[in-house]
């Protein structure tokens, strides 16, 4: 009988979705171990948690000795934080794809990743084009199950202060109920709901590539 306990490996565990994802994975009785791939150690200590400190510029080779069943990626940044479009592309595209390749060498066959609503490799918008190119490159990897979540505006408590996003949250809370029909997919979505959706799909029997749009997340 196959061991019911799975091992998950996660990148981006300190971000808005990533923190929710890490907490839910640690709380899940279906996972016996959760490996967090981080740049520097987190203060969190938990019996199921194994922290793997790596230089992300050395991915995917840095994951060569890991073994896991499911991969989760919540890596992402903004131009303001990254400092330039070039640096943002490295984080939002290069690191995500390199982490996914590292997951494959670790034996991962099901991979869930956070992208964005409107992601399109042909978009004139830099952010959406970057996300689209990332989705395309992930789709070339032979995962048995690839789950790409495309949330709209993410709601939740962020570790850094972003005044513009705080205003956006207020607007989304007011206008969200009015967004129906085709506009429903533009409603704000809670970070914990995104994390929960990632886990549900990774644990499912679904095969192939699946894009989960914002209004399907919950």
Secondary structure, 3 states (H helix, E strand, C coil): CCCCCEEEEEECCCCHHHHHHHHHHHHCCCEEEEEEEECCCCCCCCCCEEEEECCHHHCCHHHCCCCCCEEEECCCCCHHHHCCHHHHHHHHHHHHHHHHHHHHHCCCCEEEEECCCCCCCCCCCHHHHHHHHHHHHHHCCCCCEEEEEECCCEECCCCCCCHHHHHHHHHHHHHHHHCCHHHHHHCCEEHHHHHHHHHHHHCCCCCEEEEEEHHHHC
